[in-house]
């Protein structure tokens, strides 16, 4: 920590914390020193320590447990959420929260290109990853026109929706439009994902289409930002910025 190099003290501490994590000084799930200990160690104020820690919590590098302290987050899972969502090797487990037939909102109707007289199924599920243990990683809410999927309520919905549509209804998804927004989870979403409220997340709105470009499924997913990040690989030369 150098008060005379022109770099704010909070930023210096933030970089030191990140360095300690990258070098394995503090390991995933390990509690880091509290604000008082860090302030004493680096001879700075608690407000400066807090200013360094808060952005790392927002970025998902650290997380807080009320009454217990601040901990190092597990490494994030990198996936091409735009094209493939979560890789199969992370598991396909879904837990059904709710399934009901509803009148579509204007947004759902326009996304699926259906008329005002058609109803849709609203399918809400929790998506899990299966590594050393099971973790809820996303809340998925999907919409599909009811007349496309007769006897839809007869299924268990514990696997991939696209597989179910292909196997049971002959509907093959070949491409999709995806829109990504950074968000923070609310109290309900936090309870479903087993995280603290205001944890960063990715909101992915995905319109899945058949070969004729007809939209079939609209899915809105809230994906934990503390566990996931987007990975993209370009197959073409990228223009230099």
C-alpha positions as CSV (number, residue, x, y, z in Angstrom):
1,X,0.0,0.0,0.0
2,X,1.5,3.3,-1.2
3,X,-0.2,6.6,-0.3
4,X,2.0,8.5,-2.7
5,X,1.7,6.7,-6.0
6,X,-1.5,8.4,-7.1
7,X,-3.6,5.2,-7.0
8,X,-6.5,5.3,-4.5
9,X,-5.9,3.2,-1.4
10,X,-9.2,1.3,-1.9
11,X,-8.1,0.3,-5.4
12,X,-4.8,-0.9,-4.2
13,X,-6.4,-3.0,-1.6
14,X,-8.9,-4.3,-4.1
15,X,-6.0,-5.5,-6.4
16,X,-4.2,-7.1,-3.4
17,X,-7.4,-9.0,-2.5
18,X,-7.7,-10.2,-6.1
19,X,-4.0,-11.2,-6.1
20,X,-4.4,-13.2,-2.9
21,X,-7.3,-15.1,-4.4
22,X,-5.5,-15.8,-7.7
23,X,-2.4,-17.0,-5.9
24,X,-4.5,-19.3,-3.7
25,X,-3.7,-17.5,-0.4
26,X,-7.4,-17.4,0.1
27,X,-9.1,-20.4,-1.4
28,X,-12.8,-20.8,-2.6
29,X,-15.3,-20.9,0.2
30,X,-12.6,-19.6,2.6
31,X,-13.4,-16.6,4.8
32,X,-11.1,-13.6,4.3
33,X,-10.0,-11.3,7.2
34,X,-12.8,-8.9,8.4
35,X,-12.9,-5.2,7.9
36,X,-11.2,-4.4,11.2
37,X,-8.4,-6.9,10.6
38,X,-7.7,-5.6,7.0
39,X,-7.8,-2.0,8.2
40,X,-5.2,-2.8,10.9
41,X,-3.1,-4.9,8.6
42,X,-2.8,-2.1,6.0
43,X,-3.1,0.9,8.3
44,X,-6.2,2.2,6.5
45,X,-9.8,3.1,7.5
46,X,-12.6,0.6,7.6
47,X,-14.5,2.8,5.1
48,X,-11.6,2.3,2.7
49,X,-11.7,-1.5,3.2
50,X,-15.4,-1.5,2.6
51,X,-14.9,0.5,-0.6
52,X,-12.5,-2.2,-1.8
53,X,-14.7,-5.1,-0.9
54,X,-18.0,-4.0,-2.2
55,X,-17.1,-4.0,-5.9
56,X,-15.6,-7.5,-5.5
57,X,-18.9,-8.7,-4.1
58,X,-20.8,-7.1,-7.0
59,X,-18.4,-8.8,-9.4
60,X,-19.0,-12.2,-7.8
61,X,-15.4,-12.7,-6.7
62,X,-16.4,-12.5,-3.0
63,X,-19.8,-13.2,-1.3
64,X,-21.1,-12.3,2.1
65,X,-22.9,-14.4,4.7
66,X,-24.9,-12.3,7.1
67,X,-23.4,-12.4,10.6
68,X,-20.5,-14.7,9.4
69,X,-18.3,-12.5,7.2
70,X,-17.0,-12.3,3.6
71,X,-15.9,-15.4,1.7
72,X,-14.1,-16.3,-1.6
73,X,-16.5,-17.4,-4.3
74,X,-16.1,-20.6,-6.2
75,X,-14.5,-20.2,-9.7
76,X,-17.1,-19.2,-12.3
77,X,-18.3,-21.6,-14.9
78,X,-17.6,-20.4,-18.5
79,X,-20.1,-21.3,-21.1
80,X,-21.4,-20.0,-24.4
81,X,-24.8,-18.9,-23.1
82,X,-25.7,-17.1,-26.3
83,X,-25.5,-20.2,-28.5
84,X,-25.6,-23.3,-26.3
85,X,-26.7,-22.1,-22.8
86,X,-25.2,-24.5,-20.2
87,X,-23.0,-27.4,-21.5
88,X,-24.4,-30.9,-21.1
89,X,-21.4,-32.0,-19.1
90,X,-22.6,-29.8,-16.2
91,X,-25.8,-31.9,-16.0
92,X,-29.3,-31.5,-17.2
93,X,-31.2,-31.5,-13.9
94,X,-34.3,-29.3,-13.7
95,X,-36.8,-29.0,-10.8
96,X,-40.3,-28.0,-11.7
97,X,-41.6,-24.9,-9.8
98,X,-44.8,-24.2,-11.7
99,X,-46.7,-25.1,-14.9
100,X,-49.9,-23.4,-15.9
101,X,-51.8,-22.3,-19.0
102,X,-52.2,-18.5,-19.2
103,X,-53.2,-15.7,-21.5
104,X,-50.0,-14.3,-22.9
105,X,-48.7,-10.8,-22.3
106,X,-48.1,-8.6,-25.2
107,X,-44.3,-9.3,-25.0
108,X,-44.8,-13.1,-25.0
109,X,-47.4,-12.9,-27.8
110,X,-45.1,-10.7,-30.0
111,X,-42.1,-12.8,-29.3
112,X,-43.9,-16.0,-30.3
113,X,-45.8,-14.4,-33.1
114,X,-49.2,-15.7,-31.9
115,X,-52.5,-14.0,-32.0
116,X,-54.5,-12.7,-29.0
117,X,-56.8,-15.7,-28.9
118,X,-54.1,-18.2,-28.3
119,X,-53.0,-19.4,-24.9
120,X,-49.5,-20.4,-23.8
121,X,-48.0,-22.7,-21.2
122,X,-45.8,-20.9,-18.7
123,X,-43.1,-23.3,-17.4
124,X,-41.0,-22.3,-14.4
125,X,-38.1,-24.4,-13.3
126,X,-34.8,-24.3,-11.4
127,X,-31.7,-25.4,-13.3
128,X,-29.0,-27.2,-11.4
129,X,-25.4,-27.9,-12.2
130,X,-24.0,-31.2,-11.0
131,X,-20.3,-31.1,-10.2
132,X,-18.9,-32.2,-6.8
133,X,-22.4,-31.4,-5.5
134,X,-25.7,-30.0,-6.9
135,X,-26.1,-26.3,-7.0
136,X,-29.1,-24.2,-8.3
137,X,-27.6,-22.0,-11.0
138,X,-30.6,-20.5,-12.9
139,X,-34.3,-19.8,-12.8
140,X,-35.9,-20.5,-16.2
141,X,-39.3,-19.4,-17.2
142,X,-40.4,-20.7,-20.6
143,X,-43.4,-19.9,-22.8
144,X,-44.8,-22.1,-25.6
145,X,-48.1,-21.9,-27.5
146,X,-50.6,-24.5,-26.0
147,X,-51.8,-25.8,-29.4
148,X,-48.2,-26.8,-30.3
149,X,-47.9,-29.2,-27.4
150,X,-51.0,-31.3,-26.6
151,X,-50.9,-33.1,-23.3
152,X,-48.0,-30.9,-22.2
153,X,-48.9,-31.3,-18.5
154,X,-48.3,-35.1,-18.7
155,X,-44.5,-34.7,-18.6
156,X,-42.0,-34.4,-15.7
157,X,-39.8,-31.6,-17.2
158,X,-36.7,-32.7,-15.3
159,X,-34.5,-32.6,-18.4
160,X,-33.8,-30.3,-21.4
161,X,-37.0,-28.7,-22.8
162,X,-35.6,-28.8,-26.3
163,X,-35.0,-32.5,-26.1
164,X,-38.6,-33.0,-24.9
165,X,-40.0,-31.0,-27.8
166,X,-37.9,-32.9,-30.3
167,X,-38.7,-36.4,-28.9
168,X,-42.3,-36.0,-28.1
169,X,-43.6,-33.4,-30.6
170,X,-41.1,-33.5,-33.5
171,X,-40.2,-29.8,-32.9
172,X,-36.5,-29.3,-33.6
173,X,-34.9,-26.1,-32.5
174,X,-32.2,-25.0,-34.9
175,X,-31.3,-21.4,-33.9
176,X,-32.2,-18.7,-31.5
177,X,-32.1,-15.0,-30.7
178,X,-30.6,-14.2,-27.4
179,X,-30.5,-10.9,-25.4
180,X,-28.4,-10.5,-22.3
181,X,-28.8,-7.9,-19.5
182,X,-26.9,-7.6,-16.3
183,X,-29.3,-7.6,-13.3
184,X,-29.3,-8.3,-9.6
185,X,-31.5,-10.9,-8.0
186,X,-34.4,-9.9,-5.9
187,X,-35.4,-11.7,-2.6
188,X,-37.5,-14.4,-4.3
189,X,-34.9,-15.2,-6.9
190,X,-32.2,-15.2,-4.1
191,X,-34.2,-17.7,-2.1
192,X,-34.6,-20.0,-5.2
193,X,-30.9,-19.8,-6.1
194,X,-29.6,-20.0,-2.5
195,X,-27.7,-16.7,-2.7
196,X,-27.9,-13.4,-1.0
197,X,-30.3,-10.7,-2.3
198,X,-28.6,-8.3,-4.8
199,X,-26.2,-11.0,-6.0
200,X,-25.2,-10.1,-9.6
201,X,-26.9,-12.1,-12.3
202,X,-27.3,-12.5,-16.1
203,X,-30.8,-12.2,-17.5
204,X,-30.9,-14.0,-20.8
205,X,-34.0,-13.6,-23.0
206,X,-34.0,-16.3,-25.7
207,X,-36.4,-16.9,-28.5
208,X,-35.8,-20.4,-29.9
209,X,-36.8,-21.1,-33.6
210,X,-37.4,-23.9,-36.0
211,X,-35.7,-24.3,-39.4
212,X,-38.3,-22.0,-41.0
213,X,-37.5,-19.2,-38.6
214,X,-40.8,-19.7,-36.8
215,X,-40.4,-18.9,-33.0
216,X,-41.4,-21.8,-30.8
217,X,-40.2,-21.1,-27.2
218,X,-39.5,-17.9,-25.3
219,X,-37.3,-18.5,-22.3
220,X,-36.3,-15.9,-19.8
221,X,-33.4,-17.1,-17.5
222,X,-31.9,-15.5,-14.5
223,X,-28.4,-17.0,-14.2
224,X,-26.1,-16.6,-11.2
225,X,-23.4,-14.1,-11.9
226,X,-21.3,-15.3,-9.0
227,X,-21.0,-18.8,-10.6
228,X,-21.2,-18.2,-14.4
229,X,-19.6,-16.0,-17.0
230,X,-20.0,-15.9,-20.8
231,X,-17.5,-17.5,-23.0
232,X,-17.4,-16.8,-26.8
233,X,-15.0,-18.0,-29.4
234,X,-14.8,-16.3,-32.8
235,X,-14.3,-18.6,-35.8
236,X,-13.4,-15.6,-38.0
237,X,-10.5,-13.1,-37.7
238,X,-11.5,-10.3,-35.3
239,X,-10.8,-6.7,-36.3
240,X,-8.4,-5.0,-34.0
241,X,-9.9,-2.5,-31.7
